[in-house]
Amino acid sequence: MDRQQENAQKIAEFLESKGFKVRYPGLKSHPQYEVFFFFFFFFFFFFFFFFLVLYLFISSFKNYLFSFITHKQVDQVLFCPSKLVQQ
């Protein structure tokens, strides 16, 4: 996907340098370039910090969150879930 965006940017810049009218949001000559730039970086940083906080939350509480599961129970779930059924 990154390669595709790089290629589109290069093609748009090339065509614009040859005198064609190009409407591509990645070009500074686009009327809404500032809007595109703002939303692109806003959503990038939003998702980056969201997943960073999620990772830190899980890593700091993983002992507490998973303390009720023993290794034997994990093995039963992975290899033979029918053993977990109460008889």
N, C-alpha and C positions, 0 to 999 in steps of 0.2 A: 504494500500500500504506500509506503514511504517513497519507494522508487517511482511509482505512478504519479505521485504528487510532484516530485522533483522534475519529472519529464514534462508534466503539464505546465509547470512554472517556466521551464526553459523554452518550451514551444511558444507560450504566450509572450515572453520577453522577446524572443526572436521575431515573431510576427509584428509586434509593436515597433521594434526597431526598423522594420522594413516599411513602415508607414500604414499598416493595417489598423483598423479600429478594433481593439480587442477588449472584451468585457470579461475579465477574470478577476475574482476577488483578491487574489494574491498580489496583483499589481498595484503599485502605489497610485497609478493614474485612475484606478477604479473609483467611482463616486462614493462608494460605501466601504472603502478600504479600512477606515478607522473602526467601523462597526464590526467588520469581519475580524480585524486584529484583536479588538477588545473581547469578543465572544470566544474566539479561539483560545486565547490565553486564559480567560476566566474559567472556562470549562476544563481546560487542561489542569490548571492548578487546583480547581475544586476537586476533581477526581483524584489527583495525586494526594492531596491532603486527606481526603476521605479514606482512601485505602491505607495511607500511612497511619492514621488514627486507628482504623480497624485492626491493622496488624499489631500495633503497639498494645491495644486493648486485649487482643487474644493472647499475645505472647506474655503479657504481665499477669493474666488471670488463668492461664491454661492449667496450672496445677490445681487451682480451685475448681475450675469448670469441669475438669475431667477426673477429679479425685474419686468420684463415686463409682467409676468404672475400673475394675481390676483387669490385669492382663489376661486372666483366665476367661473373663467375660468377653473381652475383645477377640480372643482366639475363637470362642464359640460363635460369635456373630460372623466372623470372617469365614470359618471353615465348616461350621455345622449349625446353622441358625435353628434347626428343629429342636436342638437340645434346650433351647431357652424356653420352650413351651412348658408351662406348669402341668404336672401330671397328678 
